[in-house]
Amino acid sequence: MWLMAHLVLVLSQVAVGSAAVLARWGLAAHLTPRDMTMWRLVLASAAVLGLTHARRAPSDRRALSWPERTRLVMAGAAMAGHFWAWFASLQHVSVARSTLLVSTTPVWAVLGTWVYRRVPPSKQFWAGLTVALGGSWLVSGGPSAAMSVRTGGSGPVGDALAVGGAALIAAYFMLTSDLQVSLGTGRVVCWTYTAAALTMLTWSFGTEGRIPVPSSTGAWGAVVGMALVPQLLGHTMLNWSLVHFTPAVVGTATLLEPVVAGVLAWWFFAEPVGSVQAVGAVLLLSGVWLVLQDRQPRASVGAPAVRAEDSSSR
């Protein structure tokens, strides 16, 4: 199970990393960040609801407490906010700059875990995170990424949106960590994906009085692709990983996303990969490896800690 847990965590980033390419296609097809987020979550939640209903009878499930329901709804809203903020940041700053700032997710996860558990991460964790963040900076373009602002965009606005997106997905990890154990990943994603979709549907209908529908094949391809690969595969595997790793470790693993996104951009858009990016990728992978070797107690918000070596036996 130890090997399976690590493999799933890494594979989740391969799936999630495809979101950058799909988001570029969606924006090119004139989808707004809100509509792209909404349809990604609506399609994913519909698929999860259908699969859950087909596999398990309602009588098999215990009733959720109100605190559990509240946390799941809050987590869903945080997930919706994360996707919208990231997509919106791409309208102001480059993909490299946005990805770099979204990569601060583990920092927020570490701080959140520290506040709730009152136990600081280990020195090995800090060392691995520092190396990984340095690698992420190089992969995302190094000094050039910090200067890249899209025509007509606002650097400070794009930066704030990207950092806000990072903090929101870290909050999602914190809110759902122990619920993955007590409720199961299937039930957690059923609730959170649905809550996220309803959040975006309510926002869209409340501001426009209607639900905008993608108007082209390219737009539908982008949202269907995002629902199937980065959402249903990537984020569901990330949720499952929270059973075996702390939110901080899962957050650190998300730093692999720029590497995957860079490889896909090279493959699909012939974007060059320079020596600086290659060195950054090596540093990033080394830092994430250090973090994954650190056997910290598994963190949670509302339940006792479970040590990583214990959770690996599940």
Sequence and secondary structure as in RCSB ss.txt:
>XXXX:A:sequence
MWLMAHLVLVLSQVAVGSAAVLARWGLAAHLTPRDMTMWRLVLASAAVLGLTHARRAPSDRRALSWPERTRLVMA
GAAMAGHFWAWFASLQHVSVARSTLLVSTTPVWAVLGTWVYRRVPPSKQFWAGLTVALGGSWLVSGGPSAAMSVR
TGGSGPVGDALAVGGAALIAAYFMLTSDLQVSLGTGRVVCWTYTAAALTMLTWSFGTEGRIPVPSSTGAWGAVVG
MALVPQLLGHTMLNWSLVHFTPAVVGTATLLEPVVAGVLAWWFFAEPVGSVQAVGAVLLLSGVWLVLQDRQPRAS
VGAPAVRAEDSSSR
>XXXX:A:secstr
 HHHHHHHHHHHHHHHHTHHHHHHHHHHTT  HHHHHHHHHHHHHHHHHHHHHHH  GGGS    HHHHHHHHHH
HHHHHHHHHHHHHHTTTB HHHHHHHHTTHHHHHHHHHHHHH     HHHHHHHHHHHHHHHHHTTTHHHHH B 
TT  HHHHHHHHHHHHHHHHHHHHHHTTHHHHT HHHHHHHHHHHHHHHHHHHHHHHHSS     SHHHHHHHHH
HIIIIIIIIIHHHHHHTTTS HHHHHHHGGGHHHHHHHHHHHHH     HHHHHHHHHHHHHHHHHHH   EE  
SSS  EEHHHHTT 
